[in-house]
Amino acid sequence: FSILLIPFFFISNPLVTGFLPEPYNHIMSEPWVFTLSFIVIFLLTIPVLAVGAVAQSATTLGALKVENGAETLSFRDLLKESRPYFWRLVGLYTVFSAVWMLIIFVFMGLGVGISFITLGLGSLCMVPLFLLLIPVVIVGYSVLELAQVAILADNMKVKDAISKCWHVFRANIWAVLILLVILYFGLSIITSVF
C-alpha cells in the first residue's frame, strides 16, 4: 500500500508540479488537488498502519513462541493470537508517529524561520542541527521496538510499555544502541540487495 502513496506525495509538492507540461501544471496548482492528495495520503496510510501492526505482532509472537520451544507455527494461529494486541500496537505507532512529526515540524519551522530572517544564509547553519535528528530517531526507534515487544510479551498497555522501555533503554543504552545500529545496517544491506 505504501507504494501507492508516492504519486500523491509528488502531486502535493509544488516544486514537482512546476515541471509538469503546460495543461497539467495549472490543474495541479488548484487548491482542491492539494487537499484531495492529502486526503488520499491519509486514507492510504490507515491500511499501511494496520498491515504493519499485524505483521509486526505476528513476527514477534512467532519469535516468542520459538523461544519458548514451539517447533511448528501456523500463520493463521499467529494472526489469531495477535488480534488482542492490534489496537495497542496501532496506538503505540500513532503516539510515536505524532511525536516524530512534531519534532520534524519544529525543526522545519525553525529552519524556515532562520532562513527567512537571514535571507537564506541560516539554512547553511541549520544542516548540522538537522544531523542531530539522527540520534533522536535512533533512540525513538529503539524505544518503539522495545515497547512493541513489551506489549506483546508482557501484555502491557501502551503507556506502561513506553515507560518501562524508556527505563530499560536508559539502563542498557550502549547495548541497545549497538544492537540497533547493527540491525539497522544489516537490514539496509539486505534490502538494498533485494
ABEGO torsion letter per residue (X at the ends): XAAAAAAAAAAABAAAAAABBAAAAAAAABAAAAAAAAAAAAAAAAAAAAAAAAAAAAAAAAAAAAAAGBABBBAAAAAAAAAAAAAAAAAAAAAAAAAAAAAAAAAAAAAAAAAAAAGGAAAAAAAAAAAAAAAAAAAAAAAAAAAAAAAAAAGBBAAAAAAAAAAAAAAAAAAAAAAAAAAAAAAAAAAAAX
